[in-house]
Amino acid sequence: MGISWRTALGAFSGVVAAVVWAVSLAVHQPFMQPEEFGGNNTYWPRDIRQLAIVLAFLGVVLLSRGVLAGGVGALVWIAADLVLDRFDVHGGLTAVVLALGGVAWFALTSFAALRLGSPGGSPHVLATVAAVCAAVTVLITTPWDEPVTDPAQVQVENALSLLKAGLVVMFAAVALALLPLSRLPYALPFAGLAALAAWPATATYGTLGALGLVLLPAGAAAAVAAARDVSLLRLAGVAAACAVALVPVYLLLYVIGSSVGGLFTRLAGNPPVNSADTDLSLSFAAVTLGLLFAWTSHLLTRPPALVPVGSPE
């Protein structure tokens, strides 16, 4: 019996996640770690690593539909990541060993999920989380002002662009894999909107930049909602509702996400971020935003309640 393309994509997601995680931990984390205090975006390797672990979790779900086993495996992986970060592991050979270990853990988690046969969860929720993670991954940046001219910093900038591209493509592919193929034409326009919004969200400021920050995750959520058999008007309502909710949600996630980021920094034994900046955990914000948008779009696109045929006299 042949291997389905969803199974192959799930396995490939795990391999990509393991490599991205290992390189970010053993190569880029030591380079970025400050001696005394960090600043905004100093700990971007941590966000990349944790988003890679989320990608691996989604890969387990594609392979086995095991949400519970995949979730436990992801939490153990995050804990191991913090411990390894605390020990300041580094070096190219270390990255290779970590990548192999990550692939092995992914395979073990997938095998356990297949054996346990845990429930698969809602494809709509998982696809929304994947889509929003793809959107938020685009926003991860280094702490340096443009243009970057130092050769070492240029090399890191290029590496970050490559890591982000890999994660964005894989998250988008997983989101599409969780959706019915027949509805993909309805999802693509909203996915295109999110892709177009990525440029002003990351390259400009002011009104245009703010608009990009709103349309980027909102378009991603609407693309997933388009997989349901609903009208374009209702899909536009999903995008509008998510966009309106973003302002208060961003503020809330900024406060909570900064506390979570600070906690991760302390657990890893890394220098704190100075008081003038924030230690925002974009990975936490991405998953939380994905879950919130999944709930919102589910409410706005759920089918109407069935009306009983006939009624008692």
N, C-alpha and C positions, 0 to 999 in steps of 0.2 A: 504494500500500500504506500502510495506516495505521501510526501510531507506537504501539508497545505501551506499556502503562502503566509497565512497568519502565524502558523507555528514557526516558520522560518524567520519571519519578522520579529517574533518574540525572542527567539534565540539570538538573533543579531543585535537586538536592543540590549540584551544582557552583556554581550561582548563589548559593544560600544561603551556602555555605561561603565564597565569595569576598567577599560583603558582610560577613559576620560577621568574617572575617579583617581586612578593610580598616578597619572601624570600630574594632576592638580595637587595631590597630596605630597608627592615626593619631589617634585620639581618646582612648582610655582608657589606653594605655600612657604617653603624656606626662603625663597627670593623676596616674597612680599612681607614676611613677618618683620615688624619693626623691633628696634632694640628697647625703646621705652614706651612710646604711645603710638597708636594707630590713628587713622583719620577715616573720612568717608571712603567707602569702597576698598579699604585696605585688605579686607578679608574676602575679596571676591572668589579666591580659590575654594573657600568653604561653601559658598553658594553653588558654585559649579559642581562640587563633589556631592552635595546633598541633592541637587537636581538630578545628577547622574544616578543616584540611588533610587530616586522616584521613578526614573525611566526604567531601571532594572525591575522595580516592583510591577510596573505596567507590563513589562516583558513577561514576567511570571504569570500574570493574569491572562495574557494572550496565549501562552503555552498551555496553561492548566486550568484556567478560570478559578484559581485558588486565591481569593482575596485575603482570607484570614492568614494562611500560611505565608503568602507574599508580604503581607503587612508585618508579621512577626519577623520575617527575614530582613525586611528593610530597617526595622527598629534596631535589630541586633547589629546590622551593618553600620548604621549611624553611630551607635555606641562604640563600635570598634574603631570607626574613623576618628572619634574624639580622643580615644586612648592613644592611637597611633600619632595623632597630631601632638598630643601632650609629650610623647617621647621624641618629637622632632625628627621623624624618619626623613631621609633625603637621599638623593642620588639616582642616577639612571638605572643601575642594576636593581635598586630597591623598587623603583617604579615597575620594572618588569615582573619582579616577584609579587608585588601587590596586585598587578593586573591579573596574573595567573590565579592568585588567591581569590580575587573578586569573581572571576569566571567560575571557579570551583564552588564558591558560595552560592552564586546564582544558580548553577546546575543542581546543587544540593537542595536549595529552596524549591526549585521547580519540581524536582523529583518528589519531595515531601508533599507539595501541593497536589500533585497527581495521585499520590498514594492515599492521602487523606480525603481527597474529593470534596474539599470545602466549597461552599457556594460561591458563584461567580460574581455576585454583586450586579449593580445596574450598569449596563454599557453606557447609558447616557451620562451618568455621574463620572465614570472613569474617563470617557472621551472628553468631557468638559475639563476635567483636571489636566489631562494631557494637552489640550488645546491652550489653556491658560498658561500652563508651564512653558509651552513654546513661546507664547507672547512675552512672558516676564523674563525668560532667558535672554531675550534681545536687549533688555535694559541693563544687564550686568556690564559694568565698566571698570577700568582701572582708576586709581586716584589721581592720575597725572593730568595736567592741563595740556590741551592740544595746541600746537602740533608737538608731538613727541620726537625728539632728535637723538637722545642717548641711545646708542646701539643696543644695549641690554634691554632697555625699556621698549624699543621698537620690536625686538624679538618677542618680548612678552605680549605686547599688543597683538602681534600677528598670531601668536599661539592662542590667545584668548578668542580672537575672531574665529579661528579654526575650531576650537572647542565649542563655542557657541553655535556655529553653523551645524556641527554634528548633532548637538542636542536638539536644536530647533527642528531640523529635518526629521530626526527620529521621533520626537514628540508628535509632530504633525502626522507622520506616517502611522503611528500607533492610534492617534485619534481617528484617522480615517478608517483604519482596520477595524475599529470597534463599531463602525456605523454601517448601515445597510448600503450596499453598493448602488442600488437603484436610486438612492437619494443624493448621491454625491454631486450631481449637477446643480442641485439646489444649495449645497453647502459651499461650493467653490466661489460664488460671488462674495460671500461674507468672509471667506478665508482670504480672498484677494483684497478685501477692504482692510483686514487686519495687517496683511503684508505691506500694503501701501502706507498704512499709518505708522509702520515701524520706522520709516525714514524721519518724519518730523519728531517722533517720540524720542529718538536717540541723537538727532543731529541739530536740532534747533531749540530755541527757547521761546518764551512769550506765548501768545495765543495759539500759534500753530503747533508749538511743542506740546502745550496742554491738551489741544485737540487730539494730537496723536496718542498721548498717554491714555485718553479716554477711549478712543476708537480701537486701539490695539487689542486690549482684552475683551472689550464688548463685541467686536467683530468675531473674535475667536469663539466666544460663547454662542453667538448667533449661528455660526457655521455648524456647530454641533447640533443645535436645536433644529436646523434645517433638515436633519436626517429624519425628523418626524413628519408625518403626512399632514402638514398645516400650511395655511396660506402665507404668501409673502407679507401680508399685512400683519399677521400675528408674529412673524419672524422679525419684522421691523419693530414691533412692540417689545420683543425680547431684547433687541439691541438697544432700544431707547431706555428700557427699564434698567438694564445693566449699566448704561452710561450715566444715568441719573444717580444710581446707587453708588457709583464709584467715588464721588467726592467725599461723602461721610465715611465710606468704607476705607478709602485710602488713608484718611486721617486716623481712623481707629487702628488699621494695620500698621501704620507708621509708629504709633505709640507702643502697641503690643509687640510688633516685630522688632523694634529696637531693644526691648527688654529680653526677648528671646535670643537675639543676636548677642547681647551682652552675656547672657547665660552660657551660650555655646563658647564664647571667648574664654570665660572663666573656667569652664569644664576642661577646655583644651590646654589651659595653663598659658595662654598667650597674653601679651601686653594689652591693656585696655585701650579703647578708643578715647581720645582726649575729649574733654567736656564740651568743646565747641562743636563737635561733630557727632554723628550717630552711628551706631553699630547695627544697622538694619539687616535683618535676615530676609533676603529676597526669596529664598526657597520656602520659608514658612509662609510668606505673603502669597506666593504663587499657589500653593496647595490650598490655603484657606480661601483665597479668591475663587479658585476653581470650584470648590465645594459650594460656596455661596451662589455662584452663577449657575451651577447645576441645579440647585434648589429653585432659584428664580425662574430659570427657563423651563424647568419641569412643571411648575405651577401654571405658566403662561401657555404651554403647549400640550398639556395633558388632554386626552380625549374627553368629551362630555360624558356625564354619567348616563348609563343605559336607562331608558324609560321603559317600564313594563308594557308589554303589548296588551291592550284591553284593560279594563278596570272593573272591579266588582260593582254590581248594581246596588 
